[in-house]
Amino acid sequence: MYKVYVLKSLSGNFHYIGHTNNLEKRLCEHNLGKVRASKAHRQYKVIYTEEHKNKSEAQQREYYLKRGKGNVWLREMLKMQNLW
């Protein structure tokens, strides 16, 4: 099982969207600064997740949420919950 996740930086208004098959390990990597794209904005908390059957589905969903209509939908949905 793979998960698409959204992280929110505790130190500012930075969000990270990714996918993984081990969310706990991946969050730890982000918080330790092992992910170049998110290193400058450490510490993080998970604010959204979705489960997918396989890596391919998770990758497609991640790309959708990072672009265009998918990103607009994600932002609006998280804003309604005061998470964005």
C-alpha positions in Angstrom: 0.0 0.0 0.0 1.3 3.5 -1.0 0.3 6.8 0.5 0.2 10.3 -1.0 0.9 12.8 1.7 1.0 16.5 2.4 3.3 17.9 5.0 3.1 21.4 6.5 6.2 23.1 7.9 5.9 24.1 11.5 8.3 27.0 10.9 6.5 28.7 8.1 4.0 28.6 5.2 5.7 25.7 3.3 3.9 22.6 2.1 5.4 19.4 0.6 3.4 16.8 -1.4 4.9 13.3 -1.9 4.3 9.6 -1.9 5.7 6.7 0.0 5.1 3.1 1.1 6.3 4.0 4.7 5.0 7.3 5.9 6.6 7.2 9.4 10.1 6.6 7.9 9.5 9.3 5.2 8.4 11.9 7.8 11.5 11.1 9.8 13.7 11.7 6.7 12.0 15.0 6.1 12.4 16.1 9.7 16.1 15.1 9.8 16.8 17.1 6.6 17.6 14.1 4.4 15.2 15.3 1.6 16.8 18.2 -0.3 13.5 19.7 -1.5 12.2 20.1 2.1 15.4 20.5 4.1 15.2 24.3 4.5 11.8 24.2 6.1 12.1 21.6 8.8 10.1 20.5 11.1 6.9 19.0 9.5 3.6 17.5 10.4 1.4 15.4 8.2 -1.8 17.2 7.4 -3.3 15.0 4.7 -3.0 11.4 3.4 -4.6 9.1 0.8 -4.0 5.4 0.3 -3.4 3.8 -3.1 -3.0 0.2 -4.2 0.4 0.6 -5.9 3.2 3.0 -6.6 2.0 4.0 -10.1 -1.4 5.2 -8.8 0.3 7.1 -5.9 2.7 8.8 -8.3 -0.1 9.8 -10.7 -2.2 11.2 -7.8 0.9 13.1 -6.4 1.5 14.7 -9.8 -2.2 15.7 -10.1 -2.2 17.3 -6.6 1.0 19.3 -7.5 -0.5 20.8 -10.6 -3.5 22.8 -11.9 -7.0 21.7 -10.9 -5.6 19.1 -8.5 -3.6 21.7 -6.6 -6.5 24.1 -6.5 -8.8 21.4 -5.1 -6.2 20.3 -2.5 -5.6 23.9 -1.3 -9.3 24.7 -1.0 -10.1 21.4 0.8 -7.3 22.0 3.3 -8.2 25.7 3.7 -11.7 24.7 4.7 -10.2 22.6 7.5 -7.8 25.4 8.5 -4.8 23.2 7.5 -3.3 25.3 4.6 
